[in-house]
Amino acid sequence: MPMISHLPDALSQLAAIFLSIIIEALPFVLFGCLISGIIETYLSPELVNRFLPKNRFWRIIVGIVAGFFFPSCECGIVPIVNRFLEKKVPTYTGIPFLIAAPMINPVVLLATFIAFGNSFKFALLRLSGAMVMALVVGLLLAYRLDEPILLDRPRVSEHDHPVAKLSRGQKIWAALSHAVDEFFDTGRYLIFGSLVASSIQVFVPTKLLTTVTHTPLLGIIVMMVFAFLLSLCSEADTFIGASLISLFGPAPILAFLLYGPVIDMKNLLMMSAYFKPKFIVRYVVVISVLVLTISLGVSLL
């Protein structure tokens, strides 16, 4: 790029990585915000309750399975889940969807299949690992931690006219307006998170992380840290993971594939715009323990 070719090497590398993260994530954020606007305008709490099962366990399963039909990375899922929760979708349905969707949708599974030499092994490991994580978190939210998790903040739609009274054209305009508001609200966190992630990639020596791969446990922890710092979208992280498998082995790479789509720098910053800090801390702890446990289990097989 002519704009960054005259910068010092470190800054040009920082700019290139920052732009690559933004370009990679932005379409999915836009997609997620458009879906969010549609949900806000067309989906009522009554309609949600009509289609959701009454049983809590099956509501968790619905949240997990719904993730298969949303070809978006974690960047676009966060605003969708926020809007679902505002429409009175239970937390134990929305959060399993947040966990599963970036990893079990067909686009990500196909990318995982291709990245690892047209092998089903890692695609199936990722699919099953994501579903186990989503199920465990859903069960915890349903039976142990069933409490409000959204920040108390004014809704964008509070001063709008009731949706039922709007014409078809007005509904479309309302959906697009909500999508634009959501996009600018979420986009600032994406930009800041991408800047921090790209800065770490440039200025933190990778030798600090790659010199401790001699045990599975350390290798798993290192790859979880990598996933958090690199902040890649779930469609792209498979190719990075595949390139590192000879150095780390299967279990740490699986940890990388499971952790990054659920917890990375830009994702947590975007979540902080919607969710209470107490929930985010619990979420990080539970997901970290689950990824560590699943990956250690794979290393023992």
Phi, psi and omega in degrees: 000125182302326183296326186251358183291337182266000178280160171304154187306314183297318181289323178293323177293318177300314181296319181295316180293318179300312181295323180295320178295315181297313181297323180291321187272329190302316180301324182285325174297316179298316178300314180298320180291324176296315177298320179300317178297321178295317179298316181299321186274321191254344186255117179261156176303324179296319180293321178300310183294333180292324186263342179280142175298159178281328183286134184296319181299316181289334173293323175298314181298320178301316179299320180292310183296325180300331179300335181294335187262008180242095182284065181227156175273182184297334181298321182273342183284327186303308179295330177295314181296319177303315182291322175302313182294324176294336177269019175072020167292132182299150178301325182283358168257317184290317183288319171303323175297317178301321181284314189281320189305317182291350185241339185250003178286156187301325182296314181292318179296321178294318178298320179294318178300314183289318185299326182260040172069042180055041179250139180279348188305302185286331176296317179289321177297318180293317179300309183292320179298316179297320181291322177296314179300313181297321180294315181297314179296319178299317179296320178298317180290327183284323190240351181235320189234041182282089182213161179299136181239350180277146174296146174279104180213154181298137176282146179299329189268005188298328184258009179277166175285152177306135186298324183300335183268358182275150173284172181300316179296321179293325177294318178298316179296320179296319179297316179294322179296316177297320180298317179296314178300316180295320182298313181288329178291317181281325186300326181295325178288323176299314182297313181295316178297320179294323178295317179295315181297317180291326178296319179294320179299327183276318192258347177265120182297128180293340179298334178299333183257327187274359181268004184235048184256015187279348175234147181303319183298312180294321178299319179296314180297318179300316182288331173293319177295317176305312182300319180294317185283322183289327176053049178275152172288154187291343175284338186254336187293338180298323182287327174292315179299318180296326181288343183254001187295327179292335180274321188254328184095171188296314186298310177299324179293322176298319177301319178299317183288331181273327188278314185303315181292345182256320181225109168216179189295311183290326180295315180295323178295321178293320178296326182295343177284343186238324190255153179292143180304323180300316178294317182299318178298313178298318180300313180297316182296312183296314180297319180298316179295318181296314180297317179298316181294313181297316182292320176295323176299318178295322181294336181272348181284000000 
